[in-house]
Amino acid sequence: MKTFSAIAKFSLLLLFFVAASCKKDDPTPSDLSKFYRLKSFEVGVIPEQRTVQVLFQVTDYDGKGVSSLKKEDFLVTENKGKIDSEADLRVGISSIPFELKTVLLLDITRSVEGLVPQIKTAARSLVESKLPEQQIAIYTFDSETHAVQTFTKNKADLLAAIDAIPESGLVNSTNIYGAVIDVANLWEDNFSIDGIVDGSMIIFTDGRHNASQAVTLSQALSAIGTRRVYVAALNSPDLDETALKMLANEPDRYFKADDSTGLEAMFTDIQSEIQSLSNSIYFLYYQSPISDPTPFLNELVIEINGNANYGKDSQILELFNSEGFGH
């Protein structure tokens, strides 16, 4: 009887710790405003200046970009020692070449004839809210893919290109997968200290791929790779939501409007998300106290003060080589 009691007590104690651990990893709603995920892109050093550089991104619980953090919000430690004011710690991206690229891929087939003016209005709203450094390219598709405007920052050129999209005589064939394949290689994402290219594709459609069985969803997904894709879907009997949600490689990147009146808000929401993710990339750098030029791997940890996230992505843990420091 005593043996059973001891086992029971041990089991209850174990369950308590497991429950406490789960609760810690699953923040309550009140914690979500202080829940941050960190993702490291690159760590570099300038040995002669003893400078350590880190490029990383901060997102919230839902994966939305967080752009409001300041230097004082970060806790940086090197070999378990806090980096203080003497290290000239700074946060910003102004010194890194930055390209923000957006491809707008619009379904202009017979099924949307009569709705093209509303589609144009939605596209204009996206262009009107573009960031100064944002380059936008506009393509339409039916049975083929058509370049309306290649990448440009010029808002007037983009608006003129949208105005020129035909509104009648549209083709009854939807080559979604082929169009995705055609435009997917228009940019290559790059997140490095030498330069950033942050791209997105926005697909608008109200239907399903029906132009050719030889072009498949698998081929389109392969062409996309790790590129960020948003789908702006207009509800219709032909809408293939299963395939479109797969093209939108994150659940939160699939948007659907029940009718044409919701198109503009949908495009505006997508543009807002693109901007927030773009602004959530941070460049942190400081002068290391290390003055020994001997090659050595050092531990660097970046955290956010008061972070309610206790998971693996709650901090950045990197190693850097201090060879040549102090020369």
VOBA-1610 file (N, C-alpha, C; in pm, whole numbers, padded with zeros to 5 digits, always signed):
BEGIN
Met+00083-00120+00000Met+00000+00000+00000Met+00086+00125+00000Lys+00194+00123+00079Lys+00285+00237+00083Lys+00352+00259-00051Thr+00387+00145-00118Thr+00452+00155-00248Thr+00360+00222-00349Phe+00232+00182-00351Phe+00135+00242-00442Phe+00120+00391-00415Ser+00116+00429-00289Ser+00101+00569-00251Ser+00218+00653-00300Ala+00338+00600-00288Ala+00457+00672-00334Ala+00455+00692-00485Ile+00415+00586-00556Ile+00406+00595-00702Ile+00301+00697-00743Ala+00187+00693-00672Ala+00079+00786-00704Ala+00123+00930-00682Lys+00193+00954-00569Lys+00241+01088-00541Lys+00341+01135-00646Phe+00429+01045-00686Phe+00528+01079-00789Phe+00459+01112-00921Ser+00355+01034-00958Ser+00283+01056-01082Ser+00212+01191-01081Leu+00149+01222-00966Leu+00081+01351-00955Leu+00180+01467-00966Leu+00295+01450-00903Leu+00398+01554-00908Leu+00448+01573-01052Leu+00465+01460-01123Leu+00510+01467-01262Leu+00407+01538-01349Leu+00279+01504-01328Leu+00173+01569-01404Leu+00168+01718-01377Phe+00194+01756-01253Phe+00195+01898-01217Phe+00302+01974-01293Phe+00422+01917-01298Phe+00531+01984-01369Phe+00506+01990-01519Val+00448+01883-01575Val+00416+01884-01718Val+00313+01991-01747Ala+00209+01997-01662Ala+00104+02098-01681Ala+00160+02239-01670Ala+00248+02259-01571Ala+00309+02392-01554Ala+00394+02428-01673Ser+00466+02329-01726Ser+00550+02354-01842Ser+00466+02391-01963Cys+00354+02318-01985Cys+00266+02347-02098Cys+00207+02487-02086Lys+00168+02521-01965Lys+00110+02654-01945Lys+00211+02763-01975Lys+00336+02738-01943Lys+00441+02837-01968Lys+00463+02858-02117Asp+00453+02748-02196Asp+00476+02757-02339Asp+00353+02805-02415Asp+00237+02808-02348Asp+00114+02848-02414Asp+00061+02972-02343Pro+00104+03091-02384Pro+00071+03213-02311Pro-00079+03243-02314Thr-00126+03302-02206Thr-00264+03345-02202Thr-00281+03466-02293Pro-00406+03497-02334Pro-00427+03612-02422Pro-00365+03742-02372Ser-00361+03761-02241Ser-00302+03884-02187Ser-00153+03892-02215Asp-00089+03776-02240Asp+00054+03775-02269Asp+00085+03802-02416Leu-00014+03787-02504Leu+00013+03787-02647Leu+00067+03920-02698Ser+00035+04030-02632Ser+00086+04160-02675Ser+00236+04171-02651Lys+00290+04080-02570Lys+00434+04081-02542Lys+00499+03949-02585Phe+00437+03884-02683Phe+00487+03756-02735Phe+00565+03783-02863Tyr+00693+03750-02864Tyr+00779+03779-02978Tyr+00854+03654-03023Arg+00862+03636-03154Arg+00943+03529-03214Arg+01062+03594-03285Leu+01180+03538-03266Leu+01301+03592-03328Leu+01358+03491-03428Lys+01398+03541-03543Lys+01458+03457-03647Lys+01585+03523-03697Ser+01696+03453-03685Ser+01825+03506-03728Ser+01848+03476-03876Phe+01899+03577-03949Phe+01934+03560-04089Phe+02086+03544-04108Glu+02163+03631-04042Glu+02309+03625-04061Glu+02380+03696-03946Val+02495+03642-03910Val+02586+03706-03814Val+02718+03728-03884Gly+02773+03848-03872Gly+02901+03879-03933Gly+02988+03960-03839Val+03116+03968-03871Val+03209+04045-03787Val+03299+04130-03877Ile+03344+04242-03821Ile+03450+04323-03880Ile+03565+04320-03781Pro+03661+04229-03799Pro+03764+04203-03697Pro+03842+04326-03655Glu+03883+04408-03753Glu+03968+04522-03719Glu+03895+04624-03632Gln+03762+04625-03638Gln+03684+04717-03554Gln+03620+04645-03435Arg+03640+04513-03427Arg+03579+04429-03322Arg+03427+04443-03324Thr+03371+04461-03443Thr+03227+04481-03457Thr+03157+04349-03486Val+03049+04325-03412Val+02963+04209-03434Val+02831+04261-03492Gln+02786+04197-03602Gln+02665+04241-03671Gln+02566+04125-03680Val+02440+04154-03658Val+02337+04050-03665Val+02216+04104-03741Leu+02170+04029-03840Leu+02048+04061-03913Leu+01941+03960-03872Phe+01826+04009-03825Phe+01723+03919-03775Phe+01585+03982-03790Gln+01484+03900-03766Gln+01346+03946-03779Gln+01269+03915-03651Val+01174+04003-03619Val+01088+03982-03503Val+00942+03978-03549Thr+00872+03872-03512Thr+00730+03861-03543Thr+00653+03832-03414Asp+00520+03849-03421Asp+00439+03826-03301Asp+00386+03684-03298Tyr+00292+03658-03210Tyr+00238+03524-03190Tyr+00179+03467-03320Asp+00115+03554-03399Asp+00050+03512-03523Asp+00141+03519-03645Gly+00269+03552-03624Gly+00360+03561-03737Gly+00359+03694-03807Lys+00291+03794-03752Lys+00289+03928-03810Lys+00417+04002-03769Gly+00463+04092-03856Gly+00586+04165-03828Gly+00572+04262-03712Val+00676+04272-03631Val+00683+04368-03520Val+00791+04470-03553Ser+00751+04595-03569Ser+00846+04698-03615Ser+00872+04807-03511Ser+00814+04794-03393Ser+00816+04904-03296Ser+00926+04894-03191Leu+01008+04790-03197Leu+01107+04771-03090Leu+01225+04866-03104Lys+01277+04909-02991Lys+01392+05000-02985Lys+01512+04929-02922Lys+01624+04998-02925Lys+01747+04940-02870Lys+01730+04893-02727Glu+01659+04971-02647Glu+01644+04937-02505Glu+01554+04815-02483Asp+01483+04770-02585Asp+01398+04652-02572Asp+01477+04522-02582Phe+01601+04530-02629Phe+01680+04409-02652Phe+01782+04387-02540Leu+01799+04262-02504Leu+01903+04221-02410Leu+02004+04138-02489Val+02128+04187-02496Val+02233+04121-02574Val+02343+04076-02479Thr+02378+03948-02487Thr+02487+03896-02405Thr+02589+03826-02493Glu+02713+03845-02456Glu+02825+03781-02528Glu+02901+03698-02427Asn+02910+03568-02452Asn+02974+03476-02357Asn+02919+03496-02217Lys+02786+03512-02210Lys+02708+03526-02087Lys+02730+03659-02015Gly+02803+03751-02077Gly+02821+03884-02020Gly+02737+03986-02096Lys+02666+04072-02025Lys+02577+04168-02088Lys+02656+04274-02165Ile+02608+04302-02286Ile+02666+04409-02366Ile+02605+04541-02319Asp+02688+04630-02267Asp+02637+04753-02208Asp+02661+04873-02299Ser+02640+04993-02246Ser+02649+05116-02324Ser+02788+05141-02381Glu+02891+05089-02317Glu+03027+05109-02367Glu+03050+05039-02501Ala+02966+04941-02534Ala+02983+04865-02658Ala+02922+04937-02779Asp+02860+05053-02758Asp+02799+05131-02866Asp+02696+05046-02942Leu+02608+04980-02867Leu+02505+04896-02926Leu+02406+04982-03005Arg+02379+04939-03130Arg+02285+05013-03214Arg+02192+04916-03286Val+02073+04967-03321Val+01974+04888-03394Val+01920+04972-03508Gly+01922+04917-03629Gly+01869+04987-03746Gly+01905+04914-03872Ile+01846+04952-03987Ile+01879+04886-04115Ile+01918+04986-04221Ser+01933+05112-04184Ser+01955+05217-04284Ser+02082+05197-04366Ser+02180+05128-04311Ser+02308+05113-04381Ser+02311+04992-04473Ile+02203+04913-04476Ile+02199+04793-04560Ile+02115+04819-04684Pro+02166+04791-04804Pro+02084+04803-04926Pro+01959+04716-04913Phe+01842+04775-04942Phe+01716+04706-04916Phe+01626+04717-05039Glu+01577+04601-05087Glu+01481+04599-05197Glu+01355+04526-05151Leu+01242+04593-05163Leu+01113+04533-05131Leu+01038+04514-05263Lys+01017+04389-05302Lys+00958+04358-05432Lys+00824+04287-05415Thr+00725+04331-05492Thr+00592+04272-05486Thr+00542+04247-05628Val+00501+04122-05654Val+00443+04086-05783Val+00292+04071-05765Leu+00216+04149-05840Leu+00071+04142-05839Leu+00026+04062-05961Leu-00033+03946-05937Leu-00072+03853-06043Leu-00224+03843-06045Leu-00287+03899-06147Leu-00432+03916-06150Leu-00499+03823-06251Asp-00599+03754-06208Asp-00683+03670-06293Asp-00780+03762-06368Ile-00759+03775-06499Ile-00849+03856-06583Ile-00907+03763-06690Thr-00998+03679-06648Thr-01063+03586-06740Thr-01212+03621-06748Arg-01282+03549-06834Arg-01421+03584-06861Arg-01509+03580-06737Ser-01473+03497-06639Ser-01555+03485-06519Ser-01559+03614-06437Val-01460+03701-06455Val-01460+03828-06381Val-01502+03946-06469Glu-01545+03916-06592Glu-01591+04025-06679Glu-01708+04095-06611Gly-01703+04223-06604Gly-01801+04301-06530Gly-01750+04341-06393Leu-01646+04270-06344Leu-01587+04303-06213Leu-01450+04367-06228Val-01401+04377-06350Val-01265+04431-06370Val-01249+04572-06313Pro-01349+04661-06327Pro-01333+04793-06264Pro-01307+04785-06114Gln-01377+04694-06044Gln-01353+04678-05900Gln-01216+04619-05873Ile-01171+04527-05958Ile-01037+04470-05942Ile-00932+04579-05959Lys-00953+04664-06057Lys-00860+04776-06080Lys-00858+04870-05959Thr-00974+04897-05903Thr-00980+04986-05786Thr-00902+04926-05670Ala-00916+04795-05651Ala-00843+04728-05543Ala-00693+04734-05568Ala-00651+04711-05694Ala-00508+04718-05727Ala-00454+04859-05707Arg-00534+04959-05742Arg-00491+05098-05721Arg-00471+05127-05574Ser-00560+05075-05489Ser-00548+05101-05345Ser-00417+05045-05292Leu-00376+04931-05344Leu-00248+04872-05303Leu-00132+04962-05346Val-00137+05008-05470Val-00030+05094-05522Val-00024+05226-05446Glu-00140+05283-05417Glu-00144+05412-05347Glu-00082+05403-05208Ser-00085+05284-05148Ser-00030+05269-05013Ser+00110+05210-05013Lys+00174+05201-05130Lys+00307+05140-05138Lys+00410+05221-05061Leu+00512+05152-05011Leu+00625+05219-04947Leu+00714+05282-05054Pro+00784+05390-05022Pro+00868+05456-05123Pro+00969+05362-05189Glu+01025+05269-05111Glu+01127+05178-05165Glu+01067+05053-05227Gln+00935+05038-05223Gln+00871+04917-05273Gln+00860+04918-05425Gln+00910+04811-05487Gln+00897+04792-05631Gln+00781+04695-05656Ile+00692+04733-05747Ile+00577+04649-05778Ile+00579+04614-05926Ala+00552+04488-05956Ala+00533+04442-06094Ala+00390+04390-06106Ile+00327+04416-06219Ile+00187+04376-06239Ile+00178+04284-06361Tyr+00119+04167-06338Tyr+00097+04070-06445Tyr-00049+04026-06439Thr-00107+03999-06556Thr-00239+03939-06562Thr-00228+03802-06628Phe-00329+03721-06608Phe-00328+03590-06675Phe-00469+03548-06713Asp-00477+03478-06824Asp-00595+03402-06867Asp-00540+03266-06907Ser-00542+03235-07036Ser-00475+03112-07081Ser-00325+03132-07088Glu-00282+03259-07090Glu-00141+03295-07095Glu-00112+03402-06989Thr+00016+03427-06968Thr+00058+03530-06871Thr+00098+03655-06948His+00052+03772-06901His+00078+03898-06971His+00146+03997-06876Ala+00259+04052-06919Ala+00329+04154-06840Ala+00261+04288-06863Val+00204+04344-06758Val+00139+04474-06765Val+00238+04584-06728Gln+00319+04558-06626Gln+00422+04652-06582Gln+00530+04575-06508Thr+00653+04586-06552Thr+00764+04523-06481Thr+00796+04604-06356Phe+00889+04554-06274Phe+00918+04617-06146Phe+00950+04766-06161Thr+00882+04846-06081Thr+00911+04989-06077Thr+00865+05045-05943Lys+00930+05152-05901Lys+00888+05225-05782Lys+00794+05341-05819Asn+00782+05368-05949Asn+00708+05484-05997Asn+00557+05460-05985Lys+00494+05531-05894Lys+00351+05512-05867Lys+00266+05548-05988Ala+00303+05656-06059Ala+00225+05699-06175Ala+00226+05593-06284Asp+00342+05532-06307Asp+00352+05427-06409Asp+00267+05305-06371Leu+00266+05271-06243Leu+00187+05157-06197Leu+00037+05184-06213Leu-00006+05304-06178Leu-00148+05339-06191Leu-00192+05341-06337Ala-00104+05393-06424Ala-00135+05395-06567Ala-00145+05253-06622Ala-00058+05165-06575Ala-00061+05025-06620Ala-00191+04957-06577Ile-00237+04985-06457Ile-00363+04929-06409Ile-00479+04980-06494Asp-00479+05109-06525Asp-00586+05166-06607Asp-00594+05100-06745Ala-00480+05053-06795Ala-00474+04996-06931Ala-00520+04849-06937Ile-00545+04786-06823Ile-00591+04647-06824Ile-00727+04639-06892Pro-00744+04550-06991Pro-00872+04541-07064Pro-00987+04495-06974Glu-01107+04544-07006Glu-01225+04511-06926Glu-01326+04426-07002Ser-01301+04400-07130Ser-01394+04320-07209Ser-01316+04233-07306Gly-01387+04142-07373Gly-01323+04051-07466Gly-01229+03955-07397Leu-01264+03914-07276Leu-01175+03831-07196Leu-01185+03683-07235Val-01079+03610-07205Val-01066+03470-07247Val-01122+03376-07141Asn-01189+03271-07185Asn-01248+03174-07093Asn-01152+03058-07068Ser-01037+03088-07005Ser-00938+02985-06972Ser-00848+03040-06863Thr-00829+02961-06757Thr-00757+03009-06638Thr-00632+02926-06614Asn-00518+02985-06640Asn-00390+02914-06627Asn-00318+02961-06500Ile-00377+02932-06385Ile-00320+02980-06258Ile-00179+02925-06237Tyr-00164+02794-06248Tyr-00036+02732-06218Tyr+00073+02779-06314Gly+00038+02789-06441Gly+00135+02837-06539Gly+00178+02979-06512Ala+00082+03064-06472Ala+00114+03203-06442Ala+00207+03214-06321Val+00179+03133-06218Val+00266+03132-06100Val+00407+03092-06138Ile+00419+02989-06220Ile+00551+02943-06265Ile+00622+03053-06344Asp+00546+03125-06428Asp+00605+03230-06512Asp+00664+03345-06431Val+00603+03379-06317Val+00647+03499-06243Val+00728+03467-06118Ala+00732+03340-06078Ala+00797+03305-05951Ala+00945+03339-05950Asn+01009+03335-06064Asn+01154+03361-06068Asn+01187+03507-06096Leu+01091+03596-06080Leu+01118+03739-06103Leu+01205+03799-05994Trp+01215+03731-05882Trp+01303+03779-05775Trp+01356+03660-05696Glu+01466+03683-05628Glu+01522+03586-05534Glu+01537+03654-05399Asp+01474+03599-05298Asp+01488+03656-05164Asp+01633+03646-05117Asn+01676+03748-05047Asn+01811+03747-04989Asn+01809+03830-04861Phe+01848+03768-04752Phe+01854+03838-04624Phe+01996+03826-04572Ser+02077+03924-04601Ser+02215+03923-04557Ser+02258+04064-04521Ile+02369+04074-04451Ile+02421+04204-04410Ile+02464+04287-04530Asp+02498+04220-04641Asp+02539+04291-04761Asp+02421+04348-04840Gly+02303+04295-04818Gly+02187+04345-04891Gly+02065+04257-04866Ile+01948+04321-04869Ile+01822+04251-04844Ile+01733+04261-04968Val+01681+04148-05011Val+01574+04145-05112Val+01459+04070-05048Asp+01349+04140-05025Asp+01233+04082-04958Asp+01116+04088-05055Gly+01077+03972-05109Gly+00975+03969-05213Gly+00848+03898-05172Ser+00739+03931-05242Ser+00610+03867-05220Ser+00535+03858-05352Met+00451+03757-05364Met+00360+03744-05476Met+00218+03751-05424Ile+00133+03829-05490Ile-00009+03836-05455Ile-00088+03784-05574Ile-00159+03673-05554Ile-00239+03613-05659Ile-00386+03647-05635Phe-00450+03707-05736Phe-00595+03727-05729Phe-00663+03634-05827Thr-00766+03563-05782Thr-00843+03477-05870Thr-00981+03450-05811Asp-01072+03406-05898Asp-01204+03364-05852Asp-01235+03222-05896Gly-01132+03151-05943Gly-01162+03019-06002Gly-01059+02913-05974Arg-01047+02824-06070Arg-00957+02711-06058Arg-00874+02700-06185His-00760+02633-06174His-00676+02608-06291His-00748+02511-06385Asn-00771+02554-06510Asn-00838+02465-06605Asn-00780+02474-06746Ala-00666+02544-06761Ala-00611+02568-06894Ala-00539+02446-06951Ser-00468+02373-06865Ser-00388+02261-06912Ser-00363+02163-06798Gln-00393+02037-06823Gln-00366+01935-06723Gln-00218+01901-06714Ala-00142+01947-06815Ala+00002+01918-06815Ala+00078+02007-06716Val+00016+02117-06676Val+00076+02207-06576Val+00008+02180-06443Thr+00085+02144-06342Thr+00026+02095-06218Thr+00051+02186-06099Leu-00028+02164-05996Leu-00010+02236-05869Leu+00128+02206-05812Ser+00173+02085-05822Ser+00305+02047-05771Ser+00416+02129-05839Gln+00403+02149-05969Gln+00502+02229-06041Gln+00499+02374-05996Ala+00379+02427-05971Ala+00367+02565-05923Ala+00428+02580-05785Leu+00403+02484-05697Leu+00459+02489-05562Leu+00611+02479-05567Ser+00661+02397-05656Ser+00806+02384-05671Ser+00868+02515-05719Ala+00800+02584-05810Ala+00850+02712-05861Ala+00850+02818-05750Ile+00750+02815-05664Ile+00742+02911-05554Ile+00854+02888-05454Gly+00879+02762-05421Gly+00982+02731-05322Gly+00949+02795-05188Thr+01043+02873-05135Thr+01024+02938-05005Thr+00976+03082-05018Arg+00946+03125-05140Arg+00899+03263-05159Arg+00764+03284-05091Arg+00741+03406-05046Arg+00617+03438-04976Arg+00505+03465-05076Val+00392+03397-05058Val+00279+03411-05149Val+00152+03441-05070Tyr+00077+03540-05118Tyr-00055+03570-05066Tyr-00157+03538-05175Val-00273+03488-05135Val-00381+03464-05230Val-00500+03549-05189Ala-00546+03632-05284Ala-00667+03712-05265Ala-00776+03646-05350Ala-00866+03574-05287Ala-00967+03496-05359Ala-01103+03565-05352Leu-01172+03561-05466Leu-01309+03611-05472Leu-01403+03490-05477Asn-01493+03484-05383Asn-01580+03367-05372Asn-01661+03345-05500Ser-01663+03220-05545Ser-01740+03183-05663Ser-01760+03032-05662Pro-01855+02979-05742Pro-01876+02833-05745Pro-01753+02757-05794Asp-01668+02823-05872Asp-01551+02755-05929Asp-01425+02766-05843Leu-01433+02834-05730Leu-01314+02860-05650Leu-01256+02730-05595Asp-01128+02707-05623Asp-01059+02587-05575Asp-00978+02625-05451Glu-01047+02627-05337Glu-00982+02676-05215Glu-00870+02585-05167Thr-00885+02456-05186Thr-00782+02363-05140Thr-00649+02394-05207Ala-00648+02409-05338Ala-00525+02437-05412Ala-00472+02576-05380Leu-00563+02674-05368Leu-00520+02812-05344Leu-00458+02826-05205Lys-00510+02754-05109Lys-00452+02759-04974Lys-00313+02696-04972Met-00289+02600-05061Met-00156+02542-05071Met-00060+02640-05137Leu-00108+02717-05234Leu-00023+02819-05296Leu+00013+02928-05196Ala-00083+02966-05112Ala-00056+03060-05003Ala+00012+02979-04893Asn+00145+02985-04888Asn+00219+02887-04809Asn+00208+02903-04658Glu+00124+02994-04610Glu+00089+03004-04468Glu-00061+03027-04461Pro-00130+02967-04365Pro-00276+02983-04355Pro-00321+03129-04350Asp-00245+03213-04281Asp-00284+03353-04267Asp-00261+03435-04394Arg-00205+03372-04496Arg-00182+03444-04621Arg-00288+03413-04727Tyr-00392+03346-04686Tyr-00506+03321-04774Tyr-00620+03414-04731Phe-00663+03500-04823Phe-00769+03597-04796Phe-00885+03569-04892Lys-01007+03583-04845Lys-01121+03561-04933Lys-01226+03668-04912Ala-01275+03723-05023Ala-01384+03820-05019Ala-01510+03752-05071Asp-01621+03773-05003Asp-01746+03710-05044Asp-01804+03773-05170Asp-01773+03900-05191Asp-01819+03967-05313Asp-01720+04076-05350Ser-01744+04143-05463Ser-01647+04240-05516Ser-01630+04361-05425Thr-01726+04388-05337Thr-01713+04504-05248Thr-01600+04486-05146Gly-01560+04361-05125Gly-01454+04334-05027Gly-01315+04330-05086Leu-01302+04350-05218Leu-01171+04337-05282Leu-01072+04441-05231Glu-01116+04565-05224Glu-01023+04672-05186Glu-00968+04651-05045Ala-01055+04616-04951Ala-01010+04592-04814Ala-00914+04474-04808Met-00940+04372-04889Met-00854+04255-04892Met-00714+04291-04942Phe-00705+04367-05050Phe-00576+04408-05103Phe-00503+04499-05005Thr-00577+04586-04938Thr-00516+04677-04841Thr-00460+04599-04722Asp-00532+04496-04677Asp-00484+04413-04566Asp-00356+04341-04604Ile-00349+04289-04726Ile-00229+04218-04770Ile-00111+04314-04777Gln-00133+04433-04834Gln-00026+04531-04842Gln+00023+04571-04703Ser-00069+04585-04610Ser-00032+04620-04472Ser+00055+04512-04410Glu+00024+04385-04438Glu+00104+04276-04383Glu+00243+04272-04446Ile+00251+04298-04576Ile+00380+04304-04643Ile+00468+04413-04582Gln+00408+04527-04557Gln+00483+04638-04497Gln+00531+04604-04357Ser+00444+04543-04277Ser+00482+04514-04139Ser+00596+04413-04133Leu+00594+04313-04222Leu+00702+04215-04226Leu+00831+04280-04274Ser+00821+04370-04371Ser+00940+04440-04420Ser+01004+04523-04310Asn+00921+04590-04231Asn+00972+04678-04125Asn+01015+04602-04000Ser+00994+04470-03999Ser+01028+04392-03879Ser+01167+04330-03887Ile+01244+04369-03988Ile+01381+04319-04002Ile+01475+04418-03932Tyr+01555+04368-03840Tyr+01643+04451-03758Tyr+01789+04420-03788Phe+01871+04525-03783Phe+02016+04512-03796Phe+02077+04563-03667Leu+02131+04471-03588Leu+02189+04506-03458Leu+02340+04489-03467Tyr+02412+04586-03415Tyr+02558+04575-03416Tyr+02617+04647-03294Tyr+02735+04601-03256Tyr+02802+04657-03138Tyr+02951+04626-03147Gln+03029+04695-03062Gln+03172+04669-03055Gln+03198+04571-02941Ser+03254+04456-02976Ser+03280+04352-02877Ser+03393+04393-02783Pro+03385+04355-02656Pro+03495+04382-02563Pro+03616+04290-02586Ile+03601+04191-02671Ile+03711+04095-02696Ile+03826+04167-02767Ser+03946+04153-02712Ser+04065+04215-02772Ser+04175+04113-02802Asp+04143+03986-02786Asp+04238+03878-02813Asp+04219+03832-02958Pro+04321+03845-03045Pro+04307+03807-03185Pro+04310+03657-03212Thr+04328+03578-03109Thr+04333+03433-03126Thr+04197+03381-03172Pro+04191+03291-03273Pro+04063+03236-03318Pro+03987+03169-03204Phe+03861+03210-03187Phe+03781+03154-03079Phe+03634+03171-03114Leu+03554+03065-03089Leu+03410+03074-03111Leu+03343+03130-02987Asn+03268+03237-03005Asn+03202+03305-02895Asn+03050+03292-02907Glu+02985+03286-02792Glu+02839+03272-02789Glu+02771+03408-02782Leu+02677+03429-02871Leu+02599+03553-02874Leu+02452+03519-02854Val+02386+03587-02761Val+02243+03565-02735Val+02171+03699-02743Ile+02062+03702-02819Ile+01977+03822-02827Ile+01838+03784-02778Glu+01788+03859-02682Glu+01655+03836-02627Glu+01580+03969-02623Ile+01449+03960-02599Ile+01366+04079-02585Ile+01316+04086-02442Asn+01335+04199-02379Asn+01292+04216-02241Asn+01142+04193-02226Gly+01104+04111-02129Gly+00963+04087-02100Gly+00893+03998-02200Asn+00969+03923-02280Asn+00908+03836-02380Asn+00825+03726-02314Ala+00699+03712-02357Ala+00611+03608-02304Ala+00630+03475-02374Asn+00717+03472-02472Asn+00746+03348-02545Asn+00859+03274-02473Tyr+00837+03146-02445Tyr+00939+03064-02380Tyr+00986+02950-02470Gly+00949+02955-02599Gly+00987+02851-02692Gly+01126+02872-02749Lys+01163+02783-02843Lys+01296+02790-02902Lys+01318+02918-02981Asp+01210+02976-03036Asp+01225+03098-03115Asp+01209+03225-03031Ser+01225+03211-02899Ser+01215+03328-02811Ser+01345+03406-02805Gln+01453+03349-02859Gln+01582+03416-02855Gln+01664+03377-02977Ile+01769+03452-03000Ile+01867+03418-03103Ile+01993+03371-03033Leu+02039+03253-03069Leu+02162+03199-03015Leu+02256+03170-03132Glu+02366+03243-03140Glu+02460+03230-03251Glu+02603+03222-03199Leu+02692+03173-03284Leu+02835+03172-03255Leu+02907+03259-03358Phe+03009+03329-03314Phe+03092+03405-03407Phe+03240+03387-03371Asn+03325+03395-03472Asn+03469+03375-03454Asn+03535+03512-03435Ser+03608+03528-03328Ser+03673+03656-03298Ser+03819+03662-03346Glu+03853+03580-03443Glu+03989+03583-03499Glu+04021+03722-03553Gly+04134+03776-03512Gly+04177+03907-03561Gly+04128+04023-03478Phe+04044+03998-03378Phe+03996+04106-03291Phe+04114+04166-03214Gly+04117+04297-03202Gly+04222+04363-03126Gly+04343+04402-03208His+04350+04362-03335His+04463+04400-03420His+04448+04542-03470
//
